[in-house]
C-alpha cells in the first residue's frame, strides 16, 4: 500500500512539471473529472465499468495523460494494478495496465503456495465515434466510443489446470456516456464481448463456455460539487470455469479531484465469489496523477 501511495505522489510531481512544460499542446480544457478516473484495466472511466470518455483533460486541440495505481483489499485476496494512459485530441485513448492478484494464504489451500500471485498485462485502445459528453448539453445524444483490450496472463500452466482454455485474449466493447450538467448527473452503459475469467487473470474460456459472450456494465453518478462525484457501478461477468463460479461485480464510490493533476477514488466493492471463496468485499482505492 505504501508503494502505491509513494508511486502516485512521485508521479504527481512529475505530471505537474510535465504539464507546465507542455504549453498549448497539452492544454487542459475539460471540466474536473469529466475524463473519468482509471478503471482496473487501465482505461479512462469508472473503477470497474467502461466509459466512453477519453482519459486526460485535453480538448480536441491537445494531448493529455495520466498514471494510476489501484488497490483492492478483500478478505481472502489482494488486487493491485498500476499503469499509464494517454488521450489524443479527445478522440483516441491508449492505455496500459499491469495487474497483480495475490492469493495470500488462500494460495496454500489450493496447493499453489502462500502468496502465489497471478499477473496480467492489459493494452487498450478506445476511439470516440459519436457525440461529446461535455459540450453536447443541448442534445440527448450521448458520447459513444468503441474499445478493445488485449490481455496476457502469466500463469498459463495453472490456468490450464483450473480449466481455462487460453492465457491471452481480446475484449471488445462499446460504451455510451451522458453528462447532464443541469441535473449534476452522469449516466453510462457499456456492452463488452469477452471470454475472460476474472477479467483474464484466470485465463480465457473454459469447460462451461469457450465463446464470446456479451456482458453489461453500467454506472450512475451525481456531481455533488465540481470536485466530488459519488455513484454506483455494476458489471456482469461470464462464468466459464467448471467448479469455479464467477459472480457479477458492483461498487459504490466517491471520486475527488484535488486539482487537474491529482484525483483519488475510494469505493466499497463487492466482487462476490472468487475461486470458491464467497463474500469477497472490501475497500477499493485508486490514485491518479495526470494532465
Secondary structure, DSSP 8 states (H G I E B T S, - for coil): -HHHHHHHHHHHHHHHHHHHHHGGGG-B-S-TTTT-EE-TTS-EE-SSSB-S--SSSB-TT-EEEEEEEEEEE-SS-EEEEEEEEEEETTTEEEEEEEEEEE-TTHHHHTTS-TT-EEEEEEEEEEEEEE--TTT-TTS---EEEEEEEEEEES-HHHHHHHT-SBSEEEEEEEEEEEEEGGGTEEEEEEEEEE-BSGGGTT-B--SS--S-EEEEEEEEEEESSSSEEEEEEEE-----STT-----EEEEEEEEESSSSEEEEEEEEE---BTTB---EEEEEEEEEE-
